[in-house]
Amino acid sequence: MPKQIILAAHFPGVNNTTVWSDPASGSQIDFDSFVHLARTAERGKFDFFFLAEGLRLREQRGRIHDLDVVGRPDTLTVLAALAAVTTHLGLAGTLNTTFREPYELARQLASLDHLSGGRAAWNVVTTSDAFTGENFRRGGYLDRSLRYERAAEFVRTARELWESWPAEAVVGDRDGGRYVADADPGAFAHHGDQFDIAGHFTVPRSPQVHPVILQAGDSPDGREFAVSSADAIFSRHGTLEDGQEFYRDVKSRLARYGRHPDDLKIIPGVTFVLGDTDAEAQERAHHIRRQQVSPQTAILLLEQLWNRDLSGYDPEGPLPVEDPDVSADAISRGRAGMYPDPVDTARQWRALAEEKGLGIRDLIIEVTGRQSFIGTPRQIAERMNHFVQSDAADGFILVPHLTPGGLDDFVDQVVPLLQERGVFRTEYAGTTLRHHLGLSPARPVGAASPSA
Ligand SMILES: Cc1cc2nc3c(=O)[nH]c(=O)nc-3n(C[C@H](O)[C@H](O)[C@H](O)COP(=O)(O)O)c2cc1C
């Protein structure tokens, strides 16, 4: 049996992976846009719909970074509304553990799981920086390593809360006058370094018990957290070799936690461009890249590496000769650690620009956000299947470049080809997201401590 492919639909915001200026591009806020993408994904029998999270408007050179502003209304509100207009599609929201509280978030996610009949998923992130924290009471008080400590205890606490109601707690015995079987449903007490809480959880056990847990964050701490606590990873490793290396690394760590390789799905975010011929798809991809990286955008993206005001530079001209400024505060705020070694990356970019004779804009087009799959529907179906069968991934979170219609052609033209190959469902076989993903029922909390 070939592996089955997981497919998810990322709702794009406004940034340089989308083309907001295209006449076919619609609102990132109107409910109709969310409904269109979700219903398209469900028509294509996708596993889940996915929302990222941005909690503060990013800034550059002290001003709002105007490419990255709109498109992120509150995640749980949007997903709850989508639960009412879809029937099978999983609903995944990115929700950070640094600024929230477990009781509140566990309650919201359990409610979403009830409202949707077992389709809720939580993409656990720690968020990147203190800058974002300024929007919140707790500010940016946590060091990087402590963020994962809090995240792990946060998820453990949420699991305790989700399990606090026994399976058959609500009996509704009219004759006997008993509504709940247990005298003390929802009782919990968690005493840990990060959270010290006790009481009764208000939401009875939800259909999945534990909403599906995804994780995004790539450091060694992030990977270990995923291996101990998550059902799936939203990764950045979207090329074949890189994907295979990541897949091997992460799956090989599972045994220490008594987990099977199938218990943790690897799902990179990828883009795609379709055409009737390969040449047409390549041409379209080239056009999309030029729309995504306008002359102004090229300078803004260059500044993010150089950490200097480069507004006086000609976008078609050569790269700066001086090195990035690593001593100053980051010119771009709200985006973390994109370039661990800016001086070395600048050196590589200069070498590439020289070798290929590229000016700033063309260089930026070359080095940022390339499309992952470009070709005819048949070529894309073949490549995606090859990726999954050769263990570079278990599936993909597709990031369309147009909101909200960017998934239409994929669903109409690529999905049937994957179905023909027997690697993607033609109908939903179950009702919960855990079932779609081929995950076993949620393990009880406490089952995830590493063996020596
Ligand atoms: C693929 C991917 C997607 C992410 N999406 C978000 C997001 O939507 N919102 C957010 O605040 N952080 C997001 N993050 C950031 C992570 O939560 C994390 O804070 C950051 O990557 C730093 O952790 P790390 O050092 O383990 O990578 C994402 C990270 C990855 C790798």
The ligand as an ORCA input file, in Angstrom:
! r2SCAN-3c Opt
* xyz 0 1
  C       6.769     26.569      9.683
  C       6.672     27.505     10.854
  C       5.526     28.269     11.031
  C       5.401     29.138     12.111
  N       4.260     29.857     12.239
  C       4.149     30.751     13.262
  C       2.977     31.548     13.392
  O       2.045     31.472     12.605
  N       2.924     32.421     14.409
  C       3.951     32.567     15.321
  O       3.841     33.376     16.223
  N       5.063     31.818     15.200
  C       5.181     30.921     14.214
  N       6.331     30.172     14.104
  C       7.420     30.445     15.073
  C       7.624     29.373     16.134
  O       6.578     29.277     16.987
  C       8.800     29.699     17.037
  O       8.462     30.708     17.905
  C      10.007     30.148     16.313
  O      10.198     29.362     15.176
  C      11.194     30.047     17.249
  O      11.322     28.737     17.721
  P      12.466     27.803     17.197
  O      13.695     28.442     17.684
  O      12.232     26.460     17.797
  O      12.373     27.738     15.698
  C       6.468     29.277     13.044
  C       7.613     28.511     12.864
  C       7.728     27.616     11.812
  C       8.978     26.790     11.673
*
